[in-house]
Amino acid sequence: MGTTIVGDIRKQIYLYRHGSVLEDSLQSSMQLTSKQLEHIEWEGMERAFSKMSPQDRVSRMKIVHMLLPTRSLLKNRNEVDSAQCLRCRRQPETFRHLFLCTCRMAQSAHRTALKLLRQKLRKMHTHVLIVDALASFLDQVHRNCRVLYQAPLLGDATKIRLTDQVFHQQLRLGDFSLHRGIVSRNWMVLQNELTSKEDSKKKNLVWLRNVIRALWTYSHDVWVARCKQVHTKNPDDLCSMNHEELMQVVRNYLKLDSSSLSVLERKLHLNVTKKMKFAHSRTLVRWIILLKDERSRTENSRRGVRRLQRNQQITRFFPMRNQNR
């Protein structure tokens, strides 16, 4: 008990001496105003960072301060030549663009991460209104539309009104506040009001800590999916390729030696060669799948011929003994 009191006094003395400097630093690093900083639940965020491995803590801090090594950040450091997103190739890749990218793989990663977030929030016994509000907030930001609270058609009007108020308080912290794990302190109060529980502050902070960690996991999953898509050289990842990349994949398949192809496979090669200039992306994807299957069949047939020739050579120099002797 005495250690706790001494620790609190030290913290208050440190904040008294350096509080203004810390506030200015937070405003610049987190890109928030002084009024926005007042509505953040700092104790819940501090608990979320506690008992976390150094590697996880660094990655979460990068999410909070929007310092993930995106193409735009690397361009400012002169580490890459272009800040263009490597997935959609339409806009610069910033922290915000990670959750706004229109690439099909990015949308799939968002849906998967959002589904996991819903499951984690339900396991924490979070009220249904809060689960739907947080998920709706993230989904509307991803669809790049105006963020509004979507009230359910059925339910207690008082609870819906309270959820609407906290939802708009969260919106004042920024459109990407939940992505960074920056939550309003009133979510904890709302959880108690909706569940009709008078839990201690310690239990409430544990619940809020788990919510913040779940939000960080959502953003981290989206980032990991982006890194796998960008850095993994997978020729089968056709959904993320643009038209020119698909054309190059088709050309690579057409370079296959056609001497061992069947009549139907040669006709496919000629048809693709003639119509490739005017083909749409979907047609190119379909052709790549056909050419890939053709290439695998050709390689399997050649492998079988080589295996047969090798066996013939082995039996020629080392004839098998007659086992019936």
DAVEN-V78985 format. One record per helix or strand. SS is the DSSP state (H for helix, E for strand). FROM is the first residue (numbers start at 0). TO is the last residue. If there is no record, write none. Layout:
BEGIN
{{SS & FROM & TO} {SS & FROM & TO}}
END
This chain:
BEGIN
{{H & 1 & 29} {H & 33 & 37} {E & 39 & 39} {H & 41 & 48} {H & 53 & 63} {H & 70 & 75} {E & 83 & 83} {E & 91 & 91} {H & 96 & 98} {H & 103 & 122} {H & 127 & 141} {H & 156 & 171} {E & 183 & 183} {H & 185 & 194} {H & 200 & 230} {H & 242 & 253} {H & 262 & 277} {H & 280 & 316}}
END
